Amino acid sequence: MPQGLRIPFAVVLICVSTLLHVTPLFALALLKALVAVPSLRRACSRWLASIAESWIGANSWMIDRFTRTRFVVDLDPNVTLRHDGHYLVLANHQSWVDIPVLQKLFNRRIPLLRFFLKSQLFWIPVMGLAWWALDFPFMRRYSRETIARRPELAGRDIEATRRACAKFRTIPVAVMNFVEGTRYTDAKHAAQQSPYRFLLRPKAGGVAFVLDAMGDALHAILDVTLVYPNGRPSFGDLFADRVGEVRIVVRERAIPAEFAGGDYQNDAAFRERFQRWMNTIWQDKDATIASLRNAGSR
């Protein structure tokens, strides 16, 4: 298909697929909200996740049919992915393309990936309600200046994290965290004076709060490293078939017992140990990215 037609046709198909999936999703979400029977609500949650996985499957099928993108995945053969598991998924963040890549990689192999979303995203037509129906947690971030003016707002994002994680304890879940907090750019890297060659500084607090809130409900961390050898792509690049290859390394990490139930916010010693552990993971990831980039130059 000519490139001038490929992108519009893909957009139309994605829109049609989205509308076909959100119609039963909204109906189920309404049923779940109205009934008070725990077993029925749990069944609704499973059905809702199945609808989302079907939508992701349709998007992944389109990537396979509309592009020649090659996905090179290095998954430790000793790791057994479980669809009924409880995972914290950590990844570097290069592009918005990271999300469909991760969904394609993990769809129906682990539970539905759930992201912490900015509260403003709730108002995106159709998708905002879909994310709400699927129990994606919406977070309201407050600047230091706002908290200085209104001290009562301090800690509300932490409480929102705890409420979301309380829901996740009872269902199979994969909590997704882009630890850098934003997409990588050279300008952000320079502004942060990041000590890593290919990464922004990790924001350890969000990871610590999830581990604290979910405790032994999580059984492993999936550490994902993403590299685009031809440069960081846009969604348009993906469906214009300009993303030649994506390299992905997945490693499973045990959750150190000492970090379950720690007080990241108020215990300075714990916070220092946790940040040191996260920095070690980020040093490993930086070295992995260097290796993946060098592999493409040989």
C-alpha positions in Angstrom: 0.0 0.0 0.0 1.4 3.5 -0.9 2.6 5.4 2.2 0.1 8.2 1.5 -2.7 5.7 2.0 -1.2 3.5 4.7 -1.4 6.0 7.6 -5.0 7.2 6.9 -6.2 3.6 6.4 -4.4 2.5 9.7 -6.0 5.4 11.6 -9.5 4.5 10.3 -9.0 0.8 11.3 -7.8 1.8 14.7 -10.8 4.1 15.2 -13.2 1.4 14.1 -11.6 -1.2 16.3 -11.7 1.2 19.2 -15.4 1.9 18.8 -16.2 -1.8 18.4 -14.4 -2.6 21.6 -15.4 0.3 23.8 -19.2 -0.3 23.3 -19.3 -3.7 25.2 -16.6 -2.3 27.5 -18.7 0.6 28.7 -21.8 -1.7 29.1 -19.8 -4.0 31.3 -18.3 -1.1 33.3 -21.8 0.2 34.0 -22.9 -3.3 35.2 -19.8 -3.5 37.4 -20.5 0.0 38.9 -24.2 -0.9 39.6 -23.9 -4.3 41.2 -22.6 -4.9 44.7 -22.0 -8.7 44.4 -18.2 -9.2 44.8 -18.0 -12.3 42.6 -19.9 -10.6 39.8 -17.7 -7.5 40.0 -14.6 -9.7 39.8 -16.0 -11.5 36.8 -16.7 -8.1 35.2 -13.1 -7.1 35.8 -11.9 -10.2 34.0 -14.2 -9.6 31.1 -13.1 -6.0 30.8 -9.5 -7.0 30.7 -10.3 -9.5 28.0 -11.9 -6.8 25.9 -8.8 -4.6 26.3 -6.6 -7.5 25.3 -8.7 -8.1 22.2 -8.3 -4.4 21.3 -4.5 -4.6 21.8 -4.4 -7.8 19.7 -6.1 -5.9 16.9 -3.6 -3.1 17.1 -0.7 -5.6 17.1 -2.2 -7.3 14.1 -2.2 -4.0 12.3 1.5 -3.4 13.2 2.3 -6.8 11.7 0.3 -6.2 8.5 1.1 -2.5 7.9 4.8 -2.4 8.7 7.9 -4.4 8.3 9.2 -3.5 11.7 11.4 -6.2 13.2 11.1 -7.0 16.9 14.2 -8.5 18.3 13.4 -9.7 21.8 15.9 -11.1 24.3 13.9 -12.8 27.1 15.7 -14.8 29.6 14.7 -18.5 28.9 14.5 -19.2 32.6 11.7 -16.6 33.0 8.1 -18.0 32.8 5.6 -15.3 32.1 2.3 -15.8 33.8 -1.1 -14.4 32.6 -2.3 -14.7 36.2 0.8 -13.2 37.7 1.4 -9.9 39.7 4.2 -7.9 38.2 5.8 -4.5 38.4 7.1 -3.6 35.0 9.9 -1.1 34.7 11.1 0.4 31.5 13.1 3.3 30.0 10.9 5.7 28.0 12.0 6.7 24.5 8.8 7.4 22.6 5.0 7.1 22.6 5.7 4.1 20.4 7.0 2.4 23.6 3.4 1.7 24.7 2.1 -0.3 21.6 5.5 -2.1 21.6 5.2 -3.2 25.2 1.5 -4.1 24.7 2.4 -6.2 21.7 5.2 -7.9 23.5 3.2 -8.8 26.7 -0.4 -9.1 25.5 -2.0 -12.2 26.9 1.4 -13.3 28.3 1.1 -11.3 31.5 -1.9 -9.5 32.9 -3.1 -6.3 31.2 -0.6 -3.5 31.6 -2.0 -0.7 33.7 -0.3 2.7 33.7 -0.5 5.6 36.2 -2.1 8.4 34.2 -2.2 12.1 34.7 -5.7 13.1 35.8 -6.1 15.4 32.8 -6.1 12.3 30.5 -9.5 11.3 31.9 -11.1 13.9 29.6 -9.7 12.4 26.4 -12.8 11.4 24.4 -13.6 7.7 24.6 -10.2 6.6 25.8 -10.5 8.4 29.2 -13.6 6.5 30.1 -12.1 3.3 28.8 -9.1 3.7 31.1 -11.3 4.5 34.0 -13.4 1.4 33.3 -10.2 -0.7 33.3 -9.2 0.7 36.7 -6.2 2.6 35.4 -5.3 4.9 38.3 -5.5 8.7 37.6 -2.9 10.8 39.5 -3.1 14.5 40.2 0.4 16.0 40.5 1.0 19.1 42.5 3.9 21.4 42.1 6.1 22.4 45.1 4.7 26.0 44.8 1.1 24.7 45.0 1.9 22.5 48.0 3.6 25.5 49.6 0.4 27.5 49.2 -1.9 24.6 50.2 0.0 22.2 52.5 -3.1 20.0 52.8 -2.4 18.7 49.3 0.9 17.1 50.3 0.7 13.3 50.1 -2.4 13.1 48.1 -0.6 11.5 45.1 0.8 8.9 47.5 -2.7 8.1 48.9 -4.0 7.8 45.3 -1.2 5.3 44.6 -2.2 3.3 47.7 -5.9 3.2 46.7 -5.1 2.0 43.2 -2.7 -0.6 44.5 -5.3 -1.9 47.0 -7.5 -2.8 44.0 -4.6 -4.5 42.3 -3.9 -6.8 45.2 -7.0 -8.9 44.4 -6.6 -9.3 40.6 -3.8 -10.4 38.3 -2.0 -7.2 37.4 1.0 -5.8 35.7 1.7 -2.3 37.0 3.7 -0.3 34.4 6.1 2.4 35.5 8.3 4.5 33.1 10.8 5.3 35.9 12.3 8.3 34.2 8.9 10.0 34.5 9.0 11.4 31.0 10.3 10.6 27.5 14.0 10.9 26.9 15.3 13.8 24.9 18.8 15.2 24.6 17.7 18.5 26.1 16.2 16.8 29.2 19.3 14.7 29.6 21.5 17.9 29.5 19.2 19.8 31.9 19.3 17.0 34.4 23.1 16.5 34.1 22.2 12.8 34.0 25.1 10.5 35.0 23.9 8.0 32.5 24.8 8.0 28.8 21.4 7.0 27.4 18.9 7.5 30.3 17.4 10.2 32.4 17.7 10.0 36.2 15.3 7.4 37.7 12.5 8.6 39.9 12.6 6.0 42.6 9.6 7.3 44.7 6.9 5.9 42.5 8.5 2.4 42.5 8.9 2.5 46.2 5.3 3.5 46.8 4.0 0.6 44.6 6.2 -1.9 46.4 5.1 -0.6 49.8 1.4 -0.6 48.9 1.3 -4.0 47.2 3.9 -5.7 49.4 3.8 -9.5 48.9 1.0 -9.3 46.3 3.8 -8.7 43.7 5.9 -11.7 42.9 8.5 -10.2 40.5 9.8 -7.1 38.7 10.0 -7.3 34.9 12.9 -5.0 33.9 12.5 -3.9 30.2 15.0 -2.1 28.1 13.9 -0.6 24.8 16.2 0.6 21.9 15.3 2.0 18.5 18.5 1.7 16.4 17.2 4.2 13.8 16.4 6.9 16.3 13.4 7.6 18.5 10.2 7.3 16.4 6.8 8.9 16.5 3.4 7.1 16.0 3.5 8.4 12.4 6.9 6.8 11.8 5.5 3.4 13.0 2.6 3.2 10.6 4.6 4.9 7.8 6.9 1.9 8.1 9.9 4.0 9.1 10.8 1.9 12.2 13.1 -0.7 10.9 13.8 -2.5 14.1 13.0 -2.5 17.8 15.4 -4.2 20.3 14.0 -5.3 23.6 15.7 -7.0 26.6 13.5 -8.4 29.3 14.9 -9.5 32.7 13.1 -10.7 35.8 14.3 -9.2 39.0 13.4 -10.4 42.5 12.0 -7.8 44.9 14.4 -7.4 47.8 12.6 -8.3 51.0 14.1 -5.2 52.8 12.0 -2.9 50.5 8.6 -4.4 51.3 6.8 -2.0 53.7 9.6 0.6 54.0 8.7 4.3 54.5 10.3 6.0 51.5 8.8 9.4 52.3 9.9 9.7 56.0 12.8 7.3 56.5 15.9 9.0 55.0 18.1 5.9 55.5 15.6 3.7 53.7 15.2 6.3 50.9 19.0 6.3 50.4 19.2 2.5 50.2 16.3 2.4 47.8 17.7 5.0 45.5 21.1 3.2 45.5 19.3 0.0 44.4 17.4 1.9 41.6 20.6 3.5 40.5 22.3 0.1 40.2 19.4 -1.1 38.0 19.8 2.0 35.9 23.5 1.5 35.5 22.9 -2.0 34.2 20.2 -0.7 31.9 22.6 2.0 30.5 25.2 -0.7 29.8 22.5 -2.8 28.1 21.5 0.1 25.9 25.1 0.7 24.9 25.5 -3.0 24.0 22.3 -3.0 21.9 23.3 0.2 20.1 26.8 -1.2 19.4 25.3 -4.4 18.0 23.6 -2.5 15.3 26.9 -0.8 14.2 28.8 -4.0 13.6 
